[in-house]
Amino acid sequence: MKYLVFLCVLLVAASAEGAEKAARQAFDDEIERKAVQAVVWGIPVVNYDLMRQEMLTKTPGRVGQVIYWGRPLDWRNQTLTPNPDALYFMTFFTTKDGPVVLDLPAAEGSSSFNGNIVTAWQLPLEDAGLLGYDKGKGGKFVVLPPGYKDKLPEGFIPLQSEVYGGYMLFRSNLKSHGDADVQASIAYGKTLKVYPLSAAASPPETVFTDVKDILFDSTIRWDNSFFDNLNRVIQEEPWIARDRVMIDQLKSLGIEQGKPFAPDAHVKSLLTEGIKESRRLLEAKYDAGLPPFFTDRSRWTLPAYPDLITAAQANFDAPDAYPVDHRGVAYSYAYIGIKRLGAGQFYSISIRDKDGNDFDGGKTYRLNVPPNVPVEQYWSVTAYDRQTHALIRNVPRASRSSQIPDLIKNEDGSIDLYFGPNAPKGRDANWVPTDPKRKFELMFRAYGPTKAFFDKEWVLPDVTLMGR
């Protein structure tokens, strides 16, 4: 009898232990799942914060100042899919202490810019510049903090933000990559001003810092530091109404406004699994491809999912649409938000050749750009590292564009561009180098695309493997 009682006790204890273990596993699974959701949802602000932290930790630049790259971008700029055929100026701002003025210059002669102003969530507030809101006239754009109700002085353009933080990307256009044109582009860019609205009567001098020689790496960190970046922004910014569902989700990960983020070793291990899974998920979705652009079977695709483009242009205010998953994919390979995609600039991505194979950096490919590209400014094609989505490291240049006077043209006016580890004989001017040990991807940019571009009267053919 005593043996039976003892056996029953053991069975009950084992059952309790099994139930406890199952419960622990369920809670662990929940944390891992919510970590994946947090990554997909939070990647736009992490993307923003990575760039901001690179500025704050690696350069003399500060919030409210301007950093710029004093030459066309090279591989030292490891941001996501940047444009190496414009001079980049970037300013990060916060409206916690009041509205911030972005005083932008008018186009003058051959000097002009294309700019985008976004929130910390990379939601587009406005496009500015030659084909932006101001149509090249310039203007005093004022970013307003949440809930701001005061009337602005005459002549200021209000941009109402849902959060405090944000940034502007100002692309000072290049006539060519020649030294004189680069210096002219820099001088023009330095006419922009950033200052508090409270100082509008007598604005302080804007501080500019050239960061061209600094390794500026804001590629997505697929490790636990992702959650440190996410927590930093959560602590700084107010909750947006449509995102309140994430408050409890993040609490389960240890991220909560007003409290330190200090996960123990066990939770860190679960976050590690979550970040790994989210990377697999987002990369798989990117690899599946975006909708084709030029033709139904074109390997050149839209730059983002159509529902995401529509939602962003509507400030994510549609009552029945919030494409968080597609937004997560987009900000894993790019940054900045564009209010009017296609008005000032349009992008198209290719991750495979005509035969549907990934681009191999050890092979050589050819792209024939037909004549008379329907753009008012310029076109370009840039190669990026397929895994990081940044410029290919340790190569002498990243792109070719219509701004390059040395490009060799064919008799019909078309231009053959080459991508590979070595330039075809006699075609160095038309060649973009790749890393033979890594895959790559391409982006075609059309600045000032015309109606004919969107009517598909001009079609960019697929990239072909040489020797096929």
Buried (B, 14 or more C-beta within 10 A) or exposed (E): EEEEEEEEEEEEEEEEEEEEEEEEEEEBEEBBBBBBBBBBBBBBBBBBBBBBBBBBEBBEBEBBBBBBBBBBBBBBBBBBBBBBBBBBBBBBBBBEEBBBBBBBBBBEEEBBBBBBBBBBBBBBBBBBBBBBBBBBBBBBBBBBBEEBEEEBEEEBBBBEBBBBBBBBBBBBBBBBBEEEBBEBBBEBBBBBBBBBBEEBEEBEEBBBBBBBEBEBBBBBBBEBEBBBBBBBBBBBBEEBEEBEEBEEBBEBBBBBBEEEBEBEEEBEBBBBBBBBBBBEBBBEBBEEBBEBBBEEEBBBBBBBBEBBBEBBBEBBEEEEEBBBBBBBBBBBBBBBBBBBBBBBBBBBBBBBBBEEEEBBBEBBBBBBBBEEBBBEBBBBBBBBBBEBBBBBBEBEBBBBBBBBEEBEEEEEEBBBBBBBBEBBEEBEBBBBBBBEEBBBBBBBBBBBBBEEBBEEEBEBBBBBBEEE
